[in-house]
Amino acid sequence: MDVKNSDSKITEAIKYFREGFVSEAYLLLSDLKAEENPAALFTLGLCHEKAGELSQAISSFEKALYLLKKVSSAPLSVQMRAKENSETYIQLAISQIADKTYLNPMDEQFCALFSKSAEYNILLALIDTYKKKGMNEQAKKLSSGLTGPVFEAYKKEMFNVQ
């Protein structure tokens, strides 16, 4: 399968997952060379997580995180970076975490434009999956790297920290 056809199928699989056709997304992703694409690996991990296959989900999330860090895109513009500290951005980010939007697939463009946000989404999905699997120490250890006001409420709720 050529790369262009593979990219097209990855895009379709992510679309299908978002529309609720998780089994079809899984079929497409498991048939591809997803191991080179963080968005595809993350979505494959979400498929495994929905199937209750937590070990496979963790493996896919860890590979996606590794790849994303390896191919991290250019940093945000100075203007965008400054807005990350605004009250509006912080409140929206906290709301997204509370709504568990990190358990939704991210497309390749999102990963390229917002690589740090994509990393956080994968980390949050990993923590969530570790907790489901009863791997609380791994979840706590991984969450220790999440700092700042956006993650304070999340960590309090996830680990009952006062």
C-alpha positions in Angstrom: 0.0 0.0 0.0 1.4 3.4 -1.0 1.8 6.2 1.6 -0.8 8.4 0.0 -3.4 5.6 0.1 -2.3 4.8 3.7 -2.7 8.5 4.8 -6.2 8.6 3.2 -7.2 5.4 5.1 -5.9 6.9 8.4 -7.9 10.0 7.8 -11.0 7.9 7.1 -10.4 5.7 10.1 -10.2 8.8 12.4 -13.4 10.1 10.8 -15.2 6.8 11.3 -14.1 6.6 15.0 -15.5 10.1 15.6 -18.8 9.1 14.0 -19.0 6.1 16.3 -18.0 3.4 13.8 -15.1 2.2 16.0 -15.1 -1.3 14.7 -14.6 -0.1 11.2 -11.9 2.4 12.3 -10.1 -0.6 13.9 -10.3 -2.6 10.7 -8.7 0.2 8.7 -6.0 1.0 11.3 -5.0 -2.6 12.0 -4.6 -3.1 8.3 -2.1 -0.2 7.9 1.4 0.6 8.8 0.2 2.7 11.7 3.4 2.4 13.6 4.8 5.4 11.8 1.9 7.8 12.5 1.1 9.1 16.0 -2.5 10.1 15.1 -3.1 6.6 13.7 -1.5 4.8 16.7 -3.4 7.0 19.1 -6.7 6.2 17.4 -5.8 2.5 17.3 -5.1 2.7 21.1 -8.6 4.3 21.6 -10.1 1.4 19.6 -8.3 -1.1 22.0 -9.4 0.9 25.0 -13.0 0.8 23.9 -12.7 -3.0 23.4 -11.4 -3.3 26.9 -8.0 -4.4 25.7 -6.1 -2.1 28.0 -2.6 -3.6 27.6 -2.8 -3.1 23.8 -4.2 0.4 24.3 -1.3 1.3 26.6 1.2 -0.1 24.1 -0.4 2.0 21.2 -0.5 5.1 23.4 3.1 4.8 24.4 4.2 4.3 20.8 2.2 7.3 19.7 3.7 9.4 22.4 7.2 8.3 21.5 6.6 9.1 17.8 5.0 12.4 18.5 8.0 13.5 20.6 10.3 12.3 18.0 8.7 14.2 15.1 7.5 17.2 17.2 6.6 20.1 15.0 7.6 23.7 15.1 6.7 25.6 18.3 3.6 27.8 18.5 3.9 31.4 17.4 4.8 33.9 20.1 1.2 35.3 19.9 -0.3 31.8 20.4 2.1 30.9 23.2 1.2 34.1 25.1 -2.5 33.2 24.8 -1.9 29.9 26.5 -1.6 31.8 29.8 -4.9 33.7 29.3 -7.8 32.9 31.6 -9.9 32.0 28.6 -7.5 29.4 27.3 -7.0 27.9 30.8 -10.7 27.6 31.4 -11.3 26.0 28.0 -8.5 23.6 28.5 -9.8 22.6 32.0 -13.2 22.1 30.5 -11.8 19.9 27.7 -10.0 17.7 30.3 -13.1 17.5 32.5 -15.1 16.4 29.4 -12.4 13.8 28.6 -11.9 15.1 25.1 -8.5 13.4 25.3 -10.3 10.2 24.6 -11.2 11.4 21.1 -8.9 10.9 18.1 -6.6 13.6 16.9 -5.9 14.0 13.2 -2.4 14.5 11.8 -2.9 18.3 11.3 -3.8 18.7 15.0 -0.7 16.7 16.0 1.4 19.0 13.7 -0.1 22.3 14.8 -0.4 21.6 18.5 2.2 18.9 19.2 2.3 19.8 22.9 -1.4 19.6 23.3 -1.3 16.3 21.4 1.3 15.0 23.9 -0.9 16.0 26.8 -3.9 14.2 25.3 -1.9 11.0 24.9 -0.5 11.3 28.4 -4.0 11.9 29.8 -5.4 8.9 27.8 -2.5 6.8 29.2 -3.1 7.9 32.7 -6.8 7.1 32.3 -6.0 3.6 30.9 -3.4 2.9 33.6 -6.1 3.7 36.2 -8.7 1.5 34.5 -6.1 -1.3 34.6 -5.3 -0.8 38.3 -1.8 0.5 37.6 -2.2 3.5 40.0 1.5 4.0 40.7 2.3 4.3 37.0 -0.6 6.7 36.6 0.6 8.8 39.5 4.1 8.8 38.2 3.1 9.8 34.7 0.8 12.6 36.1 3.6 14.2 38.1 4.9 15.7 34.8 1.6 17.6 34.3 2.0 20.9 35.9 0.2 24.2 35.9 -3.3 25.4 36.5 -4.8 23.4 33.6 -3.9 20.1 35.3 -4.5 21.0 39.0 -8.3 20.1 39.0 -7.6 17.0 36.9 -5.0 15.6 39.3 -7.2 16.4 42.4 -10.1 14.5 40.9 -8.1 11.7 39.4 -6.1 11.0 42.5 -8.2 12.5 45.3 -5.4 14.9 46.1 -6.5 17.8 48.4 
